[in-house]
Amino acid sequence: TSRTCHACGQVRKANRVHRGLYRCSCGWTAQADVNAALNIYERAFHVSPVKGSSGRVARPVVLSFRLGWHTVHEPKRKECLRAS
């Protein structure tokens, strides 16, 4: 799993550039353990958490609700709330 490119499936020992770096000729670059973990995940669940992804991270939305009212309200402020 650590020698297999998660993006294209190429298996080459030379893809592990350094101890913790994995770089493939297809352009995929990742931390070597993350690359291996993605391969294990895909084998176990038959789906990849990153293939087909745009690479963008979803922006979380805060929703508030009142128990008993069964309604959901979006927050009025659009900026992030910081913990104090």
BATI-513509 format. One record per atom (N, C-alpha, C): residue number from 1; atom name; x negated, y negated, z negated. Coordinates in nm, 4 decimals, always signed. Layout:
! residues N
<site><filo>NUM</filo><drenro>CA</drenro><X>X</X><Y>Y</Y><Z>Z</Z></site>
...
This chain:
! residues 84
<site><filo>1</filo><drenro>N</drenro><X>-0.0821</X><Y>+0.1212</Y><Z>+0.0000</Z></site>
<site><filo>1</filo><drenro>CA</drenro><X>+0.0000</X><Y>+0.0000</Y><Z>+0.0000</Z></site>
<site><filo>1</filo><drenro>C</drenro><X>-0.0856</X><Y>-0.1265</Y><Z>+0.0000</Z></site>
<site><filo>2</filo><drenro>N</drenro><X>-0.2043</X><Y>-0.1194</Y><Z>-0.0583</Z></site>
<site><filo>2</filo><drenro>CA</drenro><X>-0.2872</X><Y>-0.2402</Y><Z>-0.0664</Z></site>
<site><filo>2</filo><drenro>C</drenro><X>-0.3627</X><Y>-0.2680</Y><Z>+0.0631</Z></site>
<site><filo>3</filo><drenro>N</drenro><X>-0.3660</X><Y>-0.1716</Y><Z>+0.1546</Z></site>
<site><filo>3</filo><drenro>CA</drenro><X>-0.4344</X><Y>-0.1918</Y><Z>+0.2831</Z></site>
<site><filo>3</filo><drenro>C</drenro><X>-0.3364</X><Y>-0.2172</Y><Z>+0.3969</Z></site>
<site><filo>4</filo><drenro>N</drenro><X>-0.2080</X><Y>-0.2083</Y><Z>+0.3677</Z></site>
<site><filo>4</filo><drenro>CA</drenro><X>-0.1041</X><Y>-0.2254</Y><Z>+0.4687</Z></site>
<site><filo>4</filo><drenro>C</drenro><X>-0.0513</X><Y>-0.3681</Y><Z>+0.4662</Z></site>
<site><filo>5</filo><drenro>N</drenro><X>-0.0465</X><Y>-0.4311</Y><Z>+0.5837</Z></site>
<site><filo>5</filo><drenro>CA</drenro><X>+0.0076</X><Y>-0.5670</Y><Z>+0.5932</Z></site>
<site><filo>5</filo><drenro>C</drenro><X>+0.1587</X><Y>-0.5610</Y><Z>+0.5754</Z></site>
<site><filo>6</filo><drenro>N</drenro><X>+0.2107</X><Y>-0.6395</Y><Z>+0.4832</Z></site>
<site><filo>6</filo><drenro>CA</drenro><X>+0.3547</X><Y>-0.6385</Y><Z>+0.4597</Z></site>
<site><filo>6</filo><drenro>C</drenro><X>+0.4308</X><Y>-0.7004</Y><Z>+0.5763</Z></site>
<site><filo>7</filo><drenro>N</drenro><X>+0.3682</X><Y>-0.7916</Y><Z>+0.6487</Z></site>
<site><filo>7</filo><drenro>CA</drenro><X>+0.4364</X><Y>-0.8598</Y><Z>+0.7583</Z></site>
<site><filo>7</filo><drenro>C</drenro><X>+0.4441</X><Y>-0.7756</Y><Z>+0.8853</Z></site>
<site><filo>8</filo><drenro>N</drenro><X>+0.3318</X><Y>-0.7127</Y><Z>+0.9256</Z></site>
<site><filo>8</filo><drenro>CA</drenro><X>+0.3297</X><Y>-0.6424</Y><Z>+1.0546</Z></site>
<site><filo>8</filo><drenro>C</drenro><X>+0.3071</X><Y>-0.4919</Y><Z>+1.0430</Z></site>
<site><filo>9</filo><drenro>N</drenro><X>+0.2665</X><Y>-0.4429</Y><Z>+0.9266</Z></site>
<site><filo>9</filo><drenro>CA</drenro><X>+0.2465</X><Y>-0.3001</Y><Z>+0.9066</Z></site>
<site><filo>9</filo><drenro>C</drenro><X>+0.1088</X><Y>-0.2475</Y><Z>+0.9429</Z></site>
<site><filo>10</filo><drenro>N</drenro><X>+0.0210</X><Y>-0.3342</Y><Z>+0.9897</Z></site>
<site><filo>10</filo><drenro>CA</drenro><X>-0.1145</X><Y>-0.2923</Y><Z>+1.0255</Z></site>
<site><filo>10</filo><drenro>C</drenro><X>-0.1882</X><Y>-0.2414</Y><Z>+0.9018</Z></site>
<site><filo>11</filo><drenro>N</drenro><X>-0.2593</X><Y>-0.1298</Y><Z>+0.9160</Z></site>
<site><filo>11</filo><drenro>CA</drenro><X>-0.3345</X><Y>-0.0726</Y><Z>+0.8045</Z></site>
<site><filo>11</filo><drenro>C</drenro><X>-0.4831</X><Y>-0.0851</Y><Z>+0.8354</Z></site>
<site><filo>12</filo><drenro>N</drenro><X>-0.5516</X><Y>-0.1691</Y><Z>+0.7583</Z></site>
<site><filo>12</filo><drenro>CA</drenro><X>-0.6956</X><Y>-0.1877</Y><Z>+0.7753</Z></site>
<site><filo>12</filo><drenro>C</drenro><X>-0.7579</X><Y>-0.2210</Y><Z>+0.6413</Z></site>
<site><filo>13</filo><drenro>N</drenro><X>-0.8631</X><Y>-0.1514</Y><Z>+0.6072</Z></site>
<site><filo>13</filo><drenro>CA</drenro><X>-0.9354</X><Y>-0.1789</Y><Z>+0.4832</Z></site>
<site><filo>13</filo><drenro>C</drenro><X>-0.9947</X><Y>-0.3196</Y><Z>+0.4861</Z></site>
<site><filo>14</filo><drenro>N</drenro><X>-1.0347</X><Y>-0.3661</Y><Z>+0.6052</Z></site>
<site><filo>14</filo><drenro>CA</drenro><X>-1.0977</X><Y>-0.4977</Y><Z>+0.6197</Z></site>
<site><filo>14</filo><drenro>C</drenro><X>-1.0013</X><Y>-0.6132</Y><Z>+0.5918</Z></site>
<site><filo>15</filo><drenro>N</drenro><X>-0.8714</X><Y>-0.5861</Y><Z>+0.5852</Z></site>
<site><filo>15</filo><drenro>CA</drenro><X>-0.7750</X><Y>-0.6929</Y><Z>+0.5571</Z></site>
<site><filo>15</filo><drenro>C</drenro><X>-0.7874</X><Y>-0.7458</Y><Z>+0.4145</Z></site>
<site><filo>16</filo><drenro>N</drenro><X>-0.8451</X><Y>-0.6654</Y><Z>+0.3264</Z></site>
<site><filo>16</filo><drenro>CA</drenro><X>-0.8699</X><Y>-0.7139</Y><Z>+0.1899</Z></site>
<site><filo>16</filo><drenro>C</drenro><X>-1.0017</X><Y>-0.7891</Y><Z>+0.1921</Z></site>
<site><filo>17</filo><drenro>N</drenro><X>-0.9928</X><Y>-0.9207</Y><Z>+0.2097</Z></site>
<site><filo>17</filo><drenro>CA</drenro><X>-1.1104</X><Y>-1.0054</Y><Z>+0.2272</Z></site>
<site><filo>17</filo><drenro>C</drenro><X>-1.1948</X><Y>-1.0094</Y><Z>+0.1009</Z></site>
<site><filo>18</filo><drenro>N</drenro><X>-1.1319</X><Y>-1.0370</Y><Z>-0.0087</Z></site>
<site><filo>18</filo><drenro>CA</drenro><X>-1.1965</X><Y>-1.0399</Y><Z>-0.1394</Z></site>
<site><filo>18</filo><drenro>C</drenro><X>-1.1148</X><Y>-0.9504</Y><Z>-0.2308</Z></site>
<site><filo>19</filo><drenro>N</drenro><X>-1.1572</X><Y>-0.9403</Y><Z>-0.3529</Z></site>
<site><filo>19</filo><drenro>CA</drenro><X>-1.0873</X><Y>-0.8531</Y><Z>-0.4480</Z></site>
<site><filo>19</filo><drenro>C</drenro><X>-0.9386</X><Y>-0.8869</Y><Z>-0.4594</Z></site>
<site><filo>20</filo><drenro>N</drenro><X>-0.9056</X><Y>-1.0150</Y><Z>-0.4652</Z></site>
<site><filo>20</filo><drenro>CA</drenro><X>-0.7664</X><Y>-1.0532</Y><Z>-0.4845</Z></site>
<site><filo>20</filo><drenro>C</drenro><X>-0.6997</X><Y>-1.1148</Y><Z>-0.3638</Z></site>
<site><filo>21</filo><drenro>N</drenro><X>-0.7664</X><Y>-1.1167</Y><Z>-0.2474</Z></site>
<site><filo>21</filo><drenro>CA</drenro><X>-0.7106</X><Y>-1.1833</Y><Z>-0.1300</Z></site>
<site><filo>21</filo><drenro>C</drenro><X>-0.6852</X><Y>-1.0840</Y><Z>-0.0179</Z></site>
<site><filo>22</filo><drenro>N</drenro><X>-0.5659</X><Y>-1.0903</Y><Z>+0.0400</Z></site>
<site><filo>22</filo><drenro>CA</drenro><X>-0.5302</X><Y>-1.0071</Y><Z>+0.1538</Z></site>
<site><filo>22</filo><drenro>C</drenro><X>-0.5023</X><Y>-1.1001</Y><Z>+0.2710</Z></site>
<site><filo>23</filo><drenro>N</drenro><X>-0.5688</X><Y>-1.0773</Y><Z>+0.3838</Z></site>
<site><filo>23</filo><drenro>CA</drenro><X>-0.5489</X><Y>-1.1596</Y><Z>+0.5028</Z></site>
<site><filo>23</filo><drenro>C</drenro><X>-0.5461</X><Y>-1.0686</Y><Z>+0.6250</Z></site>
<site><filo>24</filo><drenro>N</drenro><X>-0.4399</X><Y>-1.0788</Y><Z>+0.7042</Z></site>
<site><filo>24</filo><drenro>CA</drenro><X>-0.4236</X><Y>-0.9954</Y><Z>+0.8229</Z></site>
<site><filo>24</filo><drenro>C</drenro><X>-0.4411</X><Y>-1.0800</Y><Z>+0.9487</Z></site>
<site><filo>25</filo><drenro>N</drenro><X>-0.4770</X><Y>-1.0162</Y><Z>+1.0586</Z></site>
<site><filo>25</filo><drenro>CA</drenro><X>-0.4940</X><Y>-1.0874</Y><Z>+1.1855</Z></site>
<site><filo>25</filo><drenro>C</drenro><X>-0.3618</X><Y>-1.1424</Y><Z>+1.2393</Z></site>
<site><filo>26</filo><drenro>N</drenro><X>-0.2484</X><Y>-1.0949</Y><Z>+1.1888</Z></site>
<site><filo>26</filo><drenro>CA</drenro><X>-0.1180</X><Y>-1.1471</Y><Z>+1.2319</Z></site>
<site><filo>26</filo><drenro>C</drenro><X>-0.0874</X><Y>-1.2827</Y><Z>+1.1693</Z></site>
<site><filo>27</filo><drenro>N</drenro><X>-0.1685</X><Y>-1.3226</Y><Z>+1.0707</Z></site>
<site><filo>27</filo><drenro>CA</drenro><X>-0.1474</X><Y>-1.4515</Y><Z>+1.0053</Z></site>
<site><filo>27</filo><drenro>C</drenro><X>-0.0978</X><Y>-1.4408</Y><Z>+0.8621</Z></site>
<site><filo>28</filo><drenro>N</drenro><X>-0.0551</X><Y>-1.3238</Y><Z>+0.8198</Z></site>
<site><filo>28</filo><drenro>CA</drenro><X>-0.0062</X><Y>-1.3038</Y><Z>+0.6826</Z></site>
<site><filo>28</filo><drenro>C</drenro><X>-0.1221</X><Y>-1.3137</Y><Z>+0.5852</Z></site>
<site><filo>29</filo><drenro>N</drenro><X>-0.1093</X><Y>-1.3988</Y><Z>+0.4862</Z></site>
<site><filo>29</filo><drenro>CA</drenro><X>-0.2083</X><Y>-1.4134</Y><Z>+0.3803</Z></site>
<site><filo>29</filo><drenro>C</drenro><X>-0.1345</X><Y>-1.4114</Y><Z>+0.2478</Z></site>
<site><filo>30</filo><drenro>N</drenro><X>-0.1834</X><Y>-1.3310</Y><Z>+0.1550</Z></site>
<site><filo>30</filo><drenro>CA</drenro><X>-0.1187</X><Y>-1.3206</Y><Z>+0.0245</Z></site>
<site><filo>30</filo><drenro>C</drenro><X>-0.2185</X><Y>-1.2699</Y><Z>-0.0775</Z></site>
<site><filo>31</filo><drenro>N</drenro><X>-0.1843</X><Y>-1.2837</Y><Z>-0.2034</Z></site>
<site><filo>31</filo><drenro>CA</drenro><X>-0.2639</X><Y>-1.2229</Y><Z>-0.3087</Z></site>
<site><filo>31</filo><drenro>C</drenro><X>-0.2482</X><Y>-1.0722</Y><Z>-0.2884</Z></site>
<site><filo>32</filo><drenro>N</drenro><X>-0.3573</X><Y>-0.9974</Y><Z>-0.2962</Z></site>
<site><filo>32</filo><drenro>CA</drenro><X>-0.3582</X><Y>-0.8552</Y><Z>-0.2605</Z></site>
<site><filo>32</filo><drenro>C</drenro><X>-0.2571</X><Y>-0.7728</Y><Z>-0.3403</Z></site>
<site><filo>33</filo><drenro>N</drenro><X>-0.2434</X><Y>-0.7989</Y><Z>-0.4688</Z></site>
<site><filo>33</filo><drenro>CA</drenro><X>-0.1482</X><Y>-0.7234</Y><Z>-0.5507</Z></site>
<site><filo>33</filo><drenro>C</drenro><X>-0.0043</X><Y>-0.7559</Y><Z>-0.5126</Z></site>
<site><filo>34</filo><drenro>N</drenro><X>+0.0215</X><Y>-0.8808</Y><Z>-0.4742</Z></site>
<site><filo>34</filo><drenro>CA</drenro><X>+0.1560</X><Y>-0.9200</Y><Z>-0.4303</Z></site>
<site><filo>34</filo><drenro>C</drenro><X>+0.1893</X><Y>-0.8488</Y><Z>-0.2995</Z></site>
<site><filo>35</filo><drenro>N</drenro><X>+0.0935</X><Y>-0.8457</Y><Z>-0.2062</Z></site>
<site><filo>35</filo><drenro>CA</drenro><X>+0.1138</X><Y>-0.7749</Y><Z>-0.0796</Z></site>
<site><filo>35</filo><drenro>C</drenro><X>+0.1481</X><Y>-0.6279</Y><Z>-0.1057</Z></site>
<site><filo>36</filo><drenro>N</drenro><X>+0.0725</X><Y>-0.5633</Y><Z>-0.1943</Z></site>
<site><filo>36</filo><drenro>CA</drenro><X>+0.0978</X><Y>-0.4227</Y><Z>-0.2271</Z></site>
<site><filo>36</filo><drenro>C</drenro><X>+0.2342</X><Y>-0.4053</Y><Z>-0.2938</Z></site>
<site><filo>37</filo><drenro>N</drenro><X>+0.2698</X><Y>-0.4956</Y><Z>-0.3841</Z></site>
<site><filo>37</filo><drenro>CA</drenro><X>+0.3987</X><Y>-0.4872</Y><Z>-0.4531</Z></site>
<site><filo>37</filo><drenro>C</drenro><X>+0.5149</X><Y>-0.5016</Y><Z>-0.3552</Z></site>
<site><filo>38</filo><drenro>N</drenro><X>+0.5003</X><Y>-0.5894</Y><Z>-0.2565</Z></site>
<site><filo>38</filo><drenro>CA</drenro><X>+0.6046</X><Y>-0.6055</Y><Z>-0.1553</Z></site>
<site><filo>38</filo><drenro>C</drenro><X>+0.6208</X><Y>-0.4776</Y><Z>-0.0733</Z></site>
<site><filo>39</filo><drenro>N</drenro><X>+0.5100</X><Y>-0.4108</Y><Z>-0.0432</Z></site>
<site><filo>39</filo><drenro>CA</drenro><X>+0.5169</X><Y>-0.2839</Y><Z>+0.0298</Z></site>
<site><filo>39</filo><drenro>C</drenro><X>+0.5864</X><Y>-0.1765</Y><Z>-0.0530</Z></site>
<site><filo>40</filo><drenro>N</drenro><X>+0.5558</X><Y>-0.1701</Y><Z>-0.1814</Z></site>
<site><filo>40</filo><drenro>CA</drenro><X>+0.6197</X><Y>-0.0727</Y><Z>-0.2706</Z></site>
<site><filo>40</filo><drenro>C</drenro><X>+0.7692</X><Y>-0.1017</Y><Z>-0.2822</Z></site>
<site><filo>41</filo><drenro>N</drenro><X>+0.8051</X><Y>-0.2290</Y><Z>-0.2978</Z></site>
<site><filo>41</filo><drenro>CA</drenro><X>+0.9452</X><Y>-0.2700</Y><Z>-0.3075</Z></site>
<site><filo>41</filo><drenro>C</drenro><X>+1.0219</X><Y>-0.2279</Y><Z>-0.1821</Z></site>
<site><filo>42</filo><drenro>N</drenro><X>+0.9612</X><Y>-0.2539</Y><Z>-0.0652</Z></site>
<site><filo>42</filo><drenro>CA</drenro><X>+1.0287</X><Y>-0.2199</Y><Z>+0.0603</Z></site>
<site><filo>42</filo><drenro>C</drenro><X>+1.0465</X><Y>-0.0683</Y><Z>+0.0751</Z></site>
<site><filo>43</filo><drenro>N</drenro><X>+0.9489</X><Y>+0.0088</Y><Z>+0.0335</Z></site>
<site><filo>43</filo><drenro>CA</drenro><X>+0.9610</X><Y>+0.1555</Y><Z>+0.0402</Z></site>
<site><filo>43</filo><drenro>C</drenro><X>+1.0712</X><Y>+0.2065</Y><Z>-0.0526</Z></site>
<site><filo>44</filo><drenro>N</drenro><X>+1.0813</X><Y>+0.1465</Y><Z>-0.1697</Z></site>
<site><filo>44</filo><drenro>CA</drenro><X>+1.1794</X><Y>+0.1923</Y><Z>-0.2688</Z></site>
<site><filo>44</filo><drenro>C</drenro><X>+1.3221</X><Y>+0.1521</Y><Z>-0.2327</Z></site>
<site><filo>45</filo><drenro>N</drenro><X>+1.3403</X><Y>+0.0280</Y><Z>-0.1853</Z></site>
<site><filo>45</filo><drenro>CA</drenro><X>+1.4754</X><Y>-0.0247</Y><Z>-0.1637</Z></site>
<site><filo>45</filo><drenro>C</drenro><X>+1.5134</X><Y>-0.0392</Y><Z>-0.0168</Z></site>
<site><filo>46</filo><drenro>N</drenro><X>+1.4211</X><Y>-0.0062</Y><Z>+0.0741</Z></site>
<site><filo>46</filo><drenro>CA</drenro><X>+1.4460</X><Y>-0.0118</Y><Z>+0.2186</Z></site>
<site><filo>46</filo><drenro>C</drenro><X>+1.4865</X><Y>-0.1509</Y><Z>+0.2659</Z></site>
<site><filo>47</filo><drenro>N</drenro><X>+1.4377</X><Y>-0.2520</Y><Z>+0.1980</Z></site>
<site><filo>47</filo><drenro>CA</drenro><X>+1.4600</X><Y>-0.3914</Y><Z>+0.2365</Z></site>
<site><filo>47</filo><drenro>C</drenro><X>+1.3435</X><Y>-0.4735</Y><Z>+0.1833</Z></site>
<site><filo>48</filo><drenro>N</drenro><X>+1.3052</X><Y>-0.5748</Y><Z>+0.2584</Z></site>
<site><filo>48</filo><drenro>CA</drenro><X>+1.1950</X><Y>-0.6607</Y><Z>+0.2158</Z></site>
<site><filo>48</filo><drenro>C</drenro><X>+1.2492</X><Y>-0.7911</Y><Z>+0.1591</Z></site>
<site><filo>49</filo><drenro>N</drenro><X>+1.1946</X><Y>-0.8361</Y><Z>+0.0463</Z></site>
<site><filo>49</filo><drenro>CA</drenro><X>+1.2405</X><Y>-0.9634</Y><Z>-0.0089</Z></site>
<site><filo>49</filo><drenro>C</drenro><X>+1.1892</X><Y>-1.0843</Y><Z>+0.0689</Z></site>
<site><filo>50</filo><drenro>N</drenro><X>+1.0936</X><Y>-1.0673</Y><Z>+0.1614</Z></site>
<site><filo>50</filo><drenro>CA</drenro><X>+1.0384</X><Y>-1.1818</Y><Z>+0.2349</Z></site>
<site><filo>50</filo><drenro>C</drenro><X>+1.0532</X><Y>-1.1738</Y><Z>+0.3861</Z></site>
<site><filo>51</filo><drenro>N</drenro><X>+1.0640</X><Y>-1.0575</Y><Z>+0.4438</Z></site>
<site><filo>51</filo><drenro>CA</drenro><X>+1.0779</X><Y>-1.0483</Y><Z>+0.5895</Z></site>
<site><filo>51</filo><drenro>C</drenro><X>+1.2093</X><Y>-1.1114</Y><Z>+0.6323</Z></site>
<site><filo>52</filo><drenro>N</drenro><X>+1.2014</X><Y>-1.1959</Y><Z>+0.7330</Z></site>
<site><filo>52</filo><drenro>CA</drenro><X>+1.3198</X><Y>-1.2657</Y><Z>+0.7806</Z></site>
<site><filo>52</filo><drenro>C</drenro><X>+1.3507</X><Y>-1.3917</Y><Z>+0.7024</Z></site>
<site><filo>53</filo><drenro>N</drenro><X>+1.2722</X><Y>-1.4199</Y><Z>+0.6003</Z></site>
<site><filo>53</filo><drenro>CA</drenro><X>+1.2924</X><Y>-1.5405</Y><Z>+0.5206</Z></site>
<site><filo>53</filo><drenro>C</drenro><X>+1.2321</X><Y>-1.6603</Y><Z>+0.5917</Z></site>
<site><filo>54</filo><drenro>N</drenro><X>+1.2923</X><Y>-1.7759</Y><Z>+0.5747</Z></site>
<site><filo>54</filo><drenro>CA</drenro><X>+1.2373</X><Y>-1.8984</Y><Z>+0.6325</Z></site>
<site><filo>54</filo><drenro>C</drenro><X>+1.1179</X><Y>-1.9478</Y><Z>+0.5527</Z></site>
<site><filo>55</filo><drenro>N</drenro><X>+1.0999</X><Y>-1.8925</Y><Z>+0.4325</Z></site>
<site><filo>55</filo><drenro>CA</drenro><X>+0.9910</X><Y>-1.9375</Y><Z>+0.3470</Z></site>
<site><filo>55</filo><drenro>C</drenro><X>+1.0309</X><Y>-2.0525</Y><Z>+0.2564</Z></site>
<site><filo>56</filo><drenro>N</drenro><X>+1.1484</X><Y>-2.1054</Y><Z>+0.2769</Z></site>
<site><filo>56</filo><drenro>CA</drenro><X>+1.1964</X><Y>-2.2155</Y><Z>+0.1935</Z></site>
<site><filo>56</filo><drenro>C</drenro><X>+1.2549</X><Y>-2.1608</Y><Z>+0.0642</Z></site>
<site><filo>57</filo><drenro>N</drenro><X>+1.2418</X><Y>-2.2375</Y><Z>-0.0385</Z></site>
<site><filo>57</filo><drenro>CA</drenro><X>+1.2971</X><Y>-2.1999</Y><Z>-0.1680</Z></site>
<site><filo>57</filo><drenro>C</drenro><X>+1.4318</X><Y>-2.2687</Y><Z>-0.1830</Z></site>
<site><filo>58</filo><drenro>N</drenro><X>+1.5300</X><Y>-2.1943</Y><Z>-0.2254</Z></site>
<site><filo>58</filo><drenro>CA</drenro><X>+1.6630</X><Y>-2.2514</Y><Z>-0.2441</Z></site>
<site><filo>58</filo><drenro>C</drenro><X>+1.6622</X><Y>-2.3512</Y><Z>-0.3585</Z></site>
<site><filo>59</filo><drenro>N</drenro><X>+1.7354</X><Y>-2.4585</Y><Z>-0.3429</Z></site>
<site><filo>59</filo><drenro>CA</drenro><X>+1.7478</X><Y>-2.5578</Y><Z>-0.4488</Z></site>
<site><filo>59</filo><drenro>C</drenro><X>+1.8589</X><Y>-2.5129</Y><Z>-0.5429</Z></site>
<site><filo>60</filo><drenro>N</drenro><X>+1.8279</X><Y>-2.4952</Y><Z>-0.6707</Z></site>
<site><filo>60</filo><drenro>CA</drenro><X>+1.9308</X><Y>-2.4509</Y><Z>-0.7650</Z></site>
<site><filo>60</filo><drenro>C</drenro><X>+2.0360</X><Y>-2.5588</Y><Z>-0.7887</Z></site>
<site><filo>61</filo><drenro>N</drenro><X>+2.1563</X><Y>-2.5157</Y><Z>-0.8138</Z></site>
<site><filo>61</filo><drenro>CA</drenro><X>+2.2666</X><Y>-2.6065</Y><Z>-0.8433</Z></site>
<site><filo>61</filo><drenro>C</drenro><X>+2.3159</X><Y>-2.5742</Y><Z>-0.9831</Z></site>
<site><filo>62</filo><drenro>N</drenro><X>+2.3335</X><Y>-2.6771</Y><Z>-1.0640</Z></site>
<site><filo>62</filo><drenro>CA</drenro><X>+2.3838</X><Y>-2.6588</Y><Z>-1.1993</Z></site>
<site><filo>62</filo><drenro>C</drenro><X>+2.5352</X><Y>-2.6732</Y><Z>-1.1960</Z></site>
<site><filo>63</filo><drenro>N</drenro><X>+2.6046</X><Y>-2.5731</Y><Z>-1.2433</Z></site>
<site><filo>63</filo><drenro>CA</drenro><X>+2.7498</X><Y>-2.5770</Y><Z>-1.2505</Z></site>
<site><filo>63</filo><drenro>C</drenro><X>+2.7914</X><Y>-2.5665</Y><Z>-1.3964</Z></site>
<site><filo>64</filo><drenro>N</drenro><X>+2.8846</X><Y>-2.6514</Y><Z>-1.4364</Z></site>
<site><filo>64</filo><drenro>CA</drenro><X>+2.9346</X><Y>-2.6447</Y><Z>-1.5737</Z></site>
<site><filo>64</filo><drenro>C</drenro><X>+3.0781</X><Y>-2.5917</Y><Z>-1.5706</Z></site>
<site><filo>65</filo><drenro>N</drenro><X>+3.1161</X><Y>-2.5241</Y><Z>-1.6758</Z></site>
<site><filo>65</filo><drenro>CA</drenro><X>+3.2516</X><Y>-2.4726</Y><Z>-1.6820</Z></site>
<site><filo>65</filo><drenro>C</drenro><X>+3.2967</X><Y>-2.4701</Y><Z>-1.8266</Z></site>
<site><filo>66</filo><drenro>N</drenro><X>+3.4262</X><Y>-2.4709</Y><Z>-1.8447</Z></site>
<site><filo>66</filo><drenro>CA</drenro><X>+3.4851</X><Y>-2.4629</Y><Z>-1.9781</Z></site>
<site><filo>66</filo><drenro>C</drenro><X>+3.5579</X><Y>-2.3302</Y><Z>-1.9888</Z></site>
<site><filo>67</filo><drenro>N</drenro><X>+3.5254</X><Y>-2.2570</Y><Z>-2.0926</Z></site>
<site><filo>67</filo><drenro>CA</drenro><X>+3.5938</X><Y>-2.1300</Y><Z>-2.1139</Z></site>
<site><filo>67</filo><drenro>C</drenro><X>+3.7412</X><Y>-2.1559</Y><Z>-2.1409</Z></site>
<site><filo>68</filo><drenro>N</drenro><X>+3.8251</X><Y>-2.0822</Y><Z>-2.0762</Z></site>
<site><filo>68</filo><drenro>CA</drenro><X>+3.9681</X><Y>-2.0985</Y><Z>-2.0944</Z></site>
<site><filo>68</filo><drenro>C</drenro><X>+4.0321</X><Y>-2.1815</Y><Z>-1.9846</Z></site>
<site><filo>69</filo><drenro>N</drenro><X>+3.9567</X><Y>-2.2722</Y><Z>-1.9240</Z></site>
<site><filo>69</filo><drenro>CA</drenro><X>+4.0117</X><Y>-2.3561</Y><Z>-1.8180</Z></site>
<site><filo>69</filo><drenro>C</drenro><X>+3.9956</X><Y>-2.2897</Y><Z>-1.6814</Z></site>
<site><filo>70</filo><drenro>N</drenro><X>+3.8988</X><Y>-2.2035</Y><Z>-1.6679</Z></site>
<site><filo>70</filo><drenro>CA</drenro><X>+3.8729</X><Y>-2.1301</Y><Z>-1.5439</Z></site>
<site><filo>70</filo><drenro>C</drenro><X>+3.8467</X><Y>-2.2217</Y><Z>-1.4250</Z></site>
<site><filo>71</filo><drenro>N</drenro><X>+3.7837</X><Y>-2.3328</Y><Z>-1.4510</Z></site>
<site><filo>71</filo><drenro>CA</drenro><X>+3.7465</X><Y>-2.4226</Y><Z>-1.3418</Z></site>
<site><filo>71</filo><drenro>C</drenro><X>+3.5968</X><Y>-2.4474</Y><Z>-1.3462</Z></site>
<site><filo>72</filo><drenro>N</drenro><X>+3.5414</X><Y>-2.4748</Y><Z>-1.2329</Z></site>
<site><filo>72</filo><drenro>CA</drenro><X>+3.3987</X><Y>-2.5014</Y><Z>-1.2215</Z></site>
<site><filo>72</filo><drenro>C</drenro><X>+3.3812</X><Y>-2.6422</Y><Z>-1.1677</Z></site>
<site><filo>73</filo><drenro>N</drenro><X>+3.2909</X><Y>-2.7178</Y><Z>-1.2295</Z></site>
<site><filo>73</filo><drenro>CA</drenro><X>+3.2668</X><Y>-2.8559</Y><Z>-1.1886</Z></site>
<site><filo>73</filo><drenro>C</drenro><X>+3.1202</X><Y>-2.8748</Y><Z>-1.1558</Z></site>
<site><filo>74</filo><drenro>N</drenro><X>+3.0930</X><Y>-2.9438</Y><Z>-1.0466</Z></site>
<site><filo>74</filo><drenro>CA</drenro><X>+2.9552</X><Y>-2.9784</Y><Z>-1.0155</Z></site>
<site><filo>74</filo><drenro>C</drenro><X>+2.9154</X><Y>-3.0964</Y><Z>-1.1025</Z></site>
<site><filo>75</filo><drenro>N</drenro><X>+2.7869</X><Y>-3.1051</Y><Z>-1.1388</Z></site>
<site><filo>75</filo><drenro>CA</drenro><X>+2.7422</X><Y>-3.2178</Y><Z>-1.2202</Z></site>
<site><filo>75</filo><drenro>C</drenro><X>+2.7547</X><Y>-3.3486</Y><Z>-1.1429</Z></site>
<site><filo>76</filo><drenro>N</drenro><X>+2.7806</X><Y>-3.4575</Y><Z>-1.2151</Z></site>
<site><filo>76</filo><drenro>CA</drenro><X>+2.7958</X><Y>-3.5882</Y><Z>-1.1507</Z></site>
<site><filo>76</filo><drenro>C</drenro><X>+2.6615</X><Y>-3.6468</Y><Z>-1.1106</Z></site>
<site><filo>77</filo><drenro>N</drenro><X>+2.5570</X><Y>-3.6184</Y><Z>-1.1895</Z></site>
<site><filo>77</filo><drenro>CA</drenro><X>+2.4235</X><Y>-3.6688</Y><Z>-1.1567</Z></site>
<site><filo>77</filo><drenro>C</drenro><X>+2.3560</X><Y>-3.5729</Y><Z>-1.0609</Z></site>
<site><filo>78</filo><drenro>N</drenro><X>+2.2834</X><Y>-3.6266</Y><Z>-0.9640</Z></site>
<site><filo>78</filo><drenro>CA</drenro><X>+2.2159</X><Y>-3.5427</Y><Z>-0.8650</Z></site>
<site><filo>78</filo><drenro>C</drenro><X>+2.0707</X><Y>-3.5138</Y><Z>-0.9012</Z></site>
<site><filo>79</filo><drenro>N</drenro><X>+2.0122</X><Y>-3.5909</Y><Z>-0.9939</Z></site>
<site><filo>79</filo><drenro>CA</drenro><X>+1.8722</X><Y>-3.5660</Y><Z>-1.0292</Z></site>
<site><filo>79</filo><drenro>C</drenro><X>+1.8617</X><Y>-3.4490</Y><Z>-1.1256</Z></site>
<site><filo>80</filo><drenro>N</drenro><X>+1.7427</X><Y>-3.3964</Y><Z>-1.1364</Z></site>
<site><filo>80</filo><drenro>CA</drenro><X>+1.7178</X><Y>-3.2819</Y><Z>-1.2242</Z></site>
<site><filo>80</filo><drenro>C</drenro><X>+1.7241</X><Y>-3.3238</Y><Z>-1.3702</Z></site>
<site><filo>81</filo><drenro>N</drenro><X>+1.7734</X><Y>-3.2367</Y><Z>-1.4528</Z></site>
<site><filo>81</filo><drenro>CA</drenro><X>+1.7739</X><Y>-3.2612</Y><Z>-1.5961</Z></site>
<site><filo>81</filo><drenro>C</drenro><X>+1.6470</X><Y>-3.2025</Y><Z>-1.6546</Z></site>
<site><filo>82</filo><drenro>N</drenro><X>+1.5811</X><Y>-3.2776</Y><Z>-1.7386</Z></site>
<site><filo>82</filo><drenro>CA</drenro><X>+1.4573</X><Y>-3.2307</Y><Z>-1.8003</Z></site>
<site><filo>82</filo><drenro>C</drenro><X>+1.4824</X><Y>-3.1962</Y><Z>-1.9460</Z></site>
<site><filo>83</filo><drenro>N</drenro><X>+1.4200</X><Y>-3.0872</Y><Z>-1.9883</Z></site>
<site><filo>83</filo><drenro>CA</drenro><X>+1.4318</X><Y>-3.0474</Y><Z>-2.1287</Z></site>
<site><filo>83</filo><drenro>C</drenro><X>+1.3559</X><Y>-3.1462</Y><Z>-2.2151</Z></site>
<site><filo>84</filo><drenro>N</drenro><X>+1.4136</X><Y>-3.1806</Y><Z>-2.3277</Z></site>
<site><filo>84</filo><drenro>CA</drenro><X>+1.3448</X><Y>-3.2763</Y><Z>-2.4156</Z></site>
<site><filo>84</filo><drenro>C</drenro><X>+1.2838</X><Y>-3.2071</Y><Z>-2.5343</Z></site>
